[in-house]
Amino acid sequence: MPVESELFVRVVPPASETAARRRHGDREVLAAIVFAAASGRTWQQLPPCFRPSGATAHRRFTEWSKAQVWAKLQRLVLDELGSGGELDWSHCAIGTVNMRAPKGGS
């Protein structure tokens, strides 16, 4: 198992045992989430090659966001890179997200 998969498994909360149907695997859903984020497509525009539906990807994204999975994963990746001497803070950037304010917000 690659290092990045090991890190991801460490931060993803376990599935609830109350699920009535078979749950898509975390890796499948992560791939759909990463694709949507990288491509700029909406959840409904996920190509059929992704087995989880857009609704499933969005629901899991929301669950993982509430569980702070993304912040925990970022911290683990930075720690892993830093401990291996592969992190060069002289070359860093801060990302931003632009969102439309449909009701006239600032």
C-alpha positions in Angstrom: 0.0 0.0 0.0 1.5 3.4 -1.0 2.3 5.9 1.7 -0.4 8.3 0.6 -3.0 5.6 1.0 -1.7 4.8 4.5 -2.0 8.4 5.5 -5.5 8.7 4.1 -6.7 5.6 6.0 -5.4 7.1 9.2 -7.6 10.1 9.0 -10.8 8.8 7.5 -13.5 8.0 10.1 -14.8 4.5 10.1 -18.1 3.9 8.3 -21.2 3.8 10.5 -22.6 0.4 11.1 -26.2 1.6 10.5 -25.8 1.8 6.8 -28.5 -0.3 5.1 -26.9 -0.7 1.7 -23.4 -1.6 0.6 -21.1 1.4 0.9 -18.7 2.5 -1.8 -15.1 2.2 -0.8 -13.4 5.3 0.6 -10.8 5.2 -2.2 -13.4 5.2 -4.9 -15.1 8.1 -3.3 -11.9 10.0 -2.8 -11.0 9.6 -6.5 -14.4 11.1 -7.4 -13.9 14.0 -5.0 -10.4 14.7 -6.2 -11.6 14.6 -9.8 -14.5 17.0 -9.2 -12.2 19.4 -7.3 -9.4 19.3 -9.9 -11.7 19.5 -13.0 -14.1 22.1 -11.7 -17.1 19.9 -12.5 -20.1 19.7 -10.3 -21.1 16.6 -8.4 -23.7 15.9 -11.1 -21.1 16.1 -13.8 -19.0 13.2 -12.6 -18.3 10.8 -15.5 -19.8 7.3 -15.4 -16.3 5.8 -14.9 -16.7 6.8 -11.2 -18.9 4.3 -9.5 -20.1 6.4 -6.7 -22.8 8.9 -7.8 -22.3 12.6 -7.5 -24.7 12.6 -4.5 -22.6 9.9 -2.8 -19.4 11.8 -3.4 -20.9 15.0 -2.1 -22.4 13.4 1.0 -19.0 11.8 1.9 -17.2 15.0 1.1 -19.5 16.8 3.6 -19.0 14.0 6.2 -15.3 14.1 5.9 -15.2 17.9 6.0 -17.1 17.9 9.2 -14.7 15.3 10.6 -11.8 17.6 9.5 -10.3 14.9 7.4 -8.8 17.4 4.9 -6.9 19.4 7.6 -5.7 16.2 9.3 -4.5 14.8 5.9 -2.7 18.0 5.1 -0.9 17.9 8.5 0.1 14.3 8.0 1.5 14.9 4.5 3.4 17.9 5.7 4.8 16.0 8.7 5.8 13.1 6.4 7.5 15.4 3.9 9.2 17.3 6.7 10.5 14.2 8.5 12.0 13.0 5.2 13.7 16.3 4.5 11.5 16.8 1.4 9.8 20.0 2.5 11.3 23.3 1.3 9.4 26.2 3.0 11.2 28.7 0.8 8.9 27.6 -2.0 5.4 27.7 -0.7 2.1 29.2 -1.8 -1.2 29.8 -0.2 -4.2 28.7 -2.2 -7.5 30.5 -2.4 -11.0 29.7 -3.5 -13.3 32.2 -5.3 -17.0 31.7 -4.8 -19.9 33.6 -6.3 -22.1 35.4 -3.9 -25.5 35.0 -5.6 -27.5 37.1 -3.1 -25.1 40.1 -3.3 -22.8 39.2 -0.4 -19.3 40.6 -0.3 
